[in-house]
Amino acid sequence: MKFLFIIQWYGKLPIWFPITFKTMINNYVDFLLIGDFENSADIYINYIEKNNVKNIKFIYFSKIDLKKIIKKKLDIDLYFYPYKCCDLKPIYGILFNNYIIDYDYWGYCDIDLFFSNLKVYLEKISTNIEIISGDTNCPIGPFTLFKNNKLNNEMCKELDLKLVLESRLIYGIDEGHDFEGKTLESSNTNNMKNIIKKNIYKKDILNNLFSVQLNHYDYHNYKCMDLVYYFDNLYLLVNKKFIKTGCIHLNEKNNLDFSSLNKINIKKILNKKNLNFCISNEKFYIF
């Protein structure tokens, strides 16, 4: 089966992205990055071309392009700022339908993920599975995949998309959370979690493929997270035992010390044959 993750990004690519990029390369699934990247993507695009990387593609798509396609396909005037892309994730099956044609599953993930060997987790997925989630609640913004069919691709039409996309607020419809003090219930709209429950049998949803959240491992209690990436696999140190996981979401990244990355040239990271790194006691190390 073929899997595609779509990532939207407007602005300069973040400091940790060289690590994310390295963990994406030739990692069983394809990645399509769509946005403007503020001229920070050239080094990655050149690497892709020179090293014949087949599973990662960058598509330049300006803010104006984005607003035009939403107007054309949904007749909605998008209130745009970069974080608003969270509310666009469920409609990728409509917005970018020309990119998902050849895939069995399409989905969305966040740019602040580090990936392990995804083949281990995805190669034996049953074709009966409609939704694949990287956590206990389905769907989640950091890691969700949909079987590529009309039901899943157009299920988002049951959302009040006009209200959501024309608002300056973030509704979090990709997950079912409430953001910025405005609840979905009070605005008479819905979220993907509820719509999926209504349309898809529970047995056809694969929850908790692996937990992607670092703070599920008592980060707040211990102020320490031990994560090791070694020979294409991620390991978490939990209760003095290393546990293999499929990917990790840096949802505590604002507390992380990435100063070591400032001292390493991006080209050196990209050219490392074996990229090994760890996060411990809120500090990032690469070796």
C-alpha positions, 0 to 999 in steps of 0.5 A: 500500500502507498501512504502520503502525508501532507504538511503545510508550512508558511514561513521559514522552516524551523531549526529542528527541521533538518532532523525531521527531514533526515528521518523522513528520507526513504521512510516507507511513506511519501511526504508532500510539503506545501507552502512558501517556506520563505526561501528556506527550502532550497537546500532540501530540494537540492539534496532531494535532487542530488541524492535521488530521494523519491519520497519527499516533494516540496510544492511552492504554494503561496498564500494567494494560491491557497486562498484562490483554491479554497474560493474555487473549490469551496466558495469560501474566503479564507481568513489566513495566517499560518496557524490557521492551516490546522483547520485546513487539514481535514479538507486536504482530500478536496483541496489537494485531490490531484496529489492523492490519486495514486495513494491508498491512504492520505493524511496529515502530520505536523512538521515538528515530528521525528520519525522512526522506521514507519514500515514496521507499523504500517506494512501490515495494516488491514485494507479494511481500516478507514482511519489510522491514528497515532494516538488514542483519540481519532483523529489527531493533528500530528499523525492521522491517515485516511483511506483514500475514498469518497467518504473520507475525502468529502466527510469534511463537508459535514463541518460548518466550513464557512464559519470555521475558515472565514473566522480568525479563530482556530477551531481545531476541527482536525482533532475535536479540541476547542481553541482560543476560548470559543467552543465548537458546540456554542458555534453550532459547528462540529469536528472531525472526531464527531463526524468520524464517529457518525460515519465509520464503524469503530472497528474500522478505526485504528487508534493508538498505532503508537503514542506520538506525544512526549508529554504522555511520558510524565514530562511535566512530573519529572522535567525530563524526557529521554529520547534516543534516535539510533539506526533509524529507530526511536526509543523512549526511556520509560521507567528505566526501560527503552521502548521503541516508538513510531514517531515523536511530536515535539509538543514541548519544543518551547522548553527544549534547548536546541542550541547545539543545532546552531553550531552544526551546519545543515549540510553536515546534518544532511550528509551524515550517513547515520544520524543519531541524536537524543533529547535528555533533560530538555537538551538536544544532542546530536552525535 
